[in-house]
Amino acid sequence: MKIQVNITPQGRMSLPADVRKRLGLADGGAVFLEETADGVVLRTAAQAVARAQAIAKRFAEGGGDVSVEGFLAHRKKDGDE
């Protein structure tokens, strides 16, 4: 789904009510913004946690360095892709 969202001069934007409802944000909430080489990605907190868990699981199953530093290095590499 692609929608246009306008940003005010103060930097505010509004997500349409139907989108907020589908994302579980009908009563408000936090979203995480990630800038990528392809553009900007917005994720709900639940989506961000699920993505981090999937990355951690994939990383741990690969038998790689499971230290925090190793995870962060791998995460940074994933973000550059």
C-alpha positions in Angstrom: 0.0 0.0 0.0 1.3 3.4 -0.9 -0.2 6.6 0.5 0.9 10.2 0.5 1.4 11.8 3.9 2.1 15.5 4.1 4.6 16.9 6.6 4.0 20.3 8.2 6.6 23.0 8.4 7.0 21.9 12.1 7.9 18.4 11.0 4.6 16.7 12.0 2.8 14.2 9.9 -0.5 12.4 10.3 -1.1 8.8 9.5 -4.7 8.1 8.2 -7.0 6.6 10.8 -7.5 3.4 8.9 -3.7 2.8 8.8 -3.3 3.6 12.5 -6.1 1.2 13.3 -4.5 -1.6 11.2 -1.2 -1.0 12.9 -2.7 -1.0 16.4 -2.0 2.7 16.8 -5.6 3.9 17.0 -5.0 5.4 20.4 -1.6 6.7 19.5 1.8 5.2 20.1 5.4 5.2 19.0 6.8 4.4 15.7 10.5 3.9 14.8 11.9 5.6 11.7 14.8 4.0 9.9 16.6 5.7 7.1 17.8 3.3 4.5 19.6 3.6 1.2 16.1 3.0 -0.5 14.3 5.6 1.6 12.6 5.8 5.0 10.9 2.9 6.8 8.4 3.4 9.7 7.8 0.5 12.1 5.6 0.1 15.1 7.3 -0.9 18.3 5.9 -4.5 17.9 7.2 -4.6 14.4 10.7 -3.4 15.5 10.9 -5.9 18.3 9.8 -8.8 15.9 12.4 -7.7 13.4 15.1 -7.5 16.0 14.2 -11.0 17.3 14.3 -12.4 13.8 17.7 -10.9 13.2 19.0 -12.2 16.5 17.6 -15.7 15.8 19.2 -15.8 12.3 22.4 -14.5 13.7 22.6 -17.0 16.5 21.7 -19.9 14.3 24.5 -19.0 11.9 27.0 -19.9 14.7 28.6 -16.4 14.4 29.8 -14.1 17.1 26.9 -13.9 19.6 28.4 -11.0 21.6 26.6 -7.7 21.7 29.4 -6.2 19.6 29.1 -9.0 17.0 25.3 -8.6 16.9 25.5 -4.8 16.4 28.1 -5.2 13.6 25.9 -7.7 11.9 22.9 -5.4 12.4 24.8 -2.5 10.9 25.7 -4.7 7.9 22.0 -5.6 7.4 21.1 -2.0 7.4 23.5 -1.2 4.6 22.0 -3.8 2.3 
